[in-house]
Structures are given as C-alpha cells and as structure tokens.
Amino acid sequence: MLEQMLIPKESIAVQKIVLKTLSTIQGEEFPLFVIGKWNSFLPNLRDEGIRLLLSNEKGTIELIKALEAGTVDPSAIPWPRQVGMMAQADDNLRLRSREIFSNKVNDVKKKKVLEQYSDISSLKGDVDKGLEVFKINCATCHQIGGEYGTAYGPDLASIRSRKPESIVKDILDPGLSIADGYDLWEVKLINGETKQGIISSETSNSINLRVLGSSDEVLSRSDIEGLTAKNISVMPAGLESQISINDMADLLAFIKKLKK
Ligand code: HEC
C-alpha cells in the first residue's frame, strides 16, 4: 500500500515520509526497491532516496552497484554526498566510489586535464564568483585565513603565494603530494573497532583523530592496538568534472587575492 503512494500525484512531503517509512525495512529489500523505481523518481525524491540509501551500509553497497551498472547516473548524486562517498571509511567502497566519480582518471588523461588548465594564469578571475566555487567544492574541508569553511584539511591561506599552475596541480591531482601532517590514518582499537582520520594532535597518553563530517575524537593510547598510514589523500580526485576552466580562474582569484 505504501509503495502505491509513491506517485507524482502525492505531495513530495508525503512521498518522502512514505520512503522514509519503507526504509525501516531491514536488508536489501529497500535499496533494491529504490533503485528499481529510480527512473520514476523526481529529483526531490531522488535526493531523499540517496540520503536514505547512504544512511547504512547495505544501501551504500547497492547504490554503488547501481552507479557502476549505470542504472543510476553519477550526476544524480549531489556533490557533498559524492565527497562523503569518496572519503568513506570502508576501503573497498571508497575506492569504488572514487572510480565512479573521478571519470576513471588515468595518467594520460590527468596530463590532458592539466594541459587544459595550463594557461590559467592568463585568465582574469572574479573574486566573488571564486568564493561561490569555493563554498560549493572546498568549504567542506578547507578554510582560508580561518574563515569560509571547515578546518579539516590545511588552511589554504598558506598556499596563497604559490604559482597558480602549482595550485591547480594540487587541486586536480591531490594524490601527487600529501601536505605535511594531513595523512589519512587507520587506527585499530583493542576492542576491535577501526577508525580513520587525520591525526590533528597528540599527547603522551592520547591522540586526537579528526574525522570528516564529525567532531574530533580523542583516543586514549591504551585503547589503541595499531596505527597505519593509508598513503592516500583524503581530498577527492576528479574535481575537474566540477570546476570549469573559468570557475578555476575565479577560484584562484579568490584564494590569491583574499585579504586577511
Ligand atoms: C574531502 C575533503 C576535501 C575537499 C572537498 C577538498 N580538499 Fe583540498 N585537501 C584536503 C586534505 C585532507 C588535504 C591535505 C592532504 C593533501 O595534501 O592531499 C588537502 C590539500 C589541498 C591542497 C594542498 C595544500 C598544501 O599545503 O600543499 C590544496 C591546494 C587544496 N587541498 C585545495 C583544495 C581546493 C581548492 C578544493 C576545492 C576545489 C579542495 N581542496 C577540496 C581535503 C579536501
């Protein structure tokens, strides 16, 4: 009966409630239902569907499978959710998400992409538009001069004096070099749990783990069984699909010209 209420005729608010109620069904049934109905969902309902799918592991797995199979187009996933998927803790799911959203960037393609942005310094960017580009694409993880976003990665005020080409490289190919102190770590706890994050500070008996999208966690050293550096950047690759050449020029203008 509930399923029959998922029709455009019903108000979007009702449909969302129906979807949310259905999502309490355990197992694969709900994810498969959403994906089966995907083509009939309007954008608003899709957003809710994606939110519900990503709220647990089974849903995330089925969504990733559907993206890989082409049943769901990657462009249907809003950018902040793409970022979340590309930074999720599970290694396998994170890699598959990166593969899906990064347009399968290989080395040849990377070089071509960078070439497209090679005369970036000859373009005159617009600082205000650049702030918008920053808010949409970067503010989840970066601040500039302590403002405009969340301090997860390095504060970008520190790169202001670098050459535009070198900044563009860091933006489009984050795995190339990982800024000091911003490695991703996997922490194995004695109770069997694992956590991933950036180690933002340490004391003699605890470490402070910075986790994307939530507050810092203080872990007591006596609870830690082991620590492994993952040697990957938390910053997602493939940003060129989000940032046109003009957007990039605006973004650079914003990063470079901003006054303290
Ligand atoms: C999911 C989080 C995330 C997002 C989104 C993100 N970054 Fe990053 N970024 C990081 C982290 C973490 C680092 C540090 C690790 C590294 O150097 O790869 C970093 C590093 C960098 C660096 C190198 C800094 C240095 O000191 O060498 C630059 C430049 C940068 N980001 C720019 C950007 C810009 C511009 C955007 C938006 C277009 C962006 N980032 C989006 C997380 C993110």
Residues whose N, C-alpha, C, O or C-beta is under 5 A from the ligand:
A	BS01	HEC	V83 A87 N137 C138 T140 C141 G153 P154 I159 I167 D170 I171 P174 S177 I178 A179 Y182 S233 V234 M235 P236
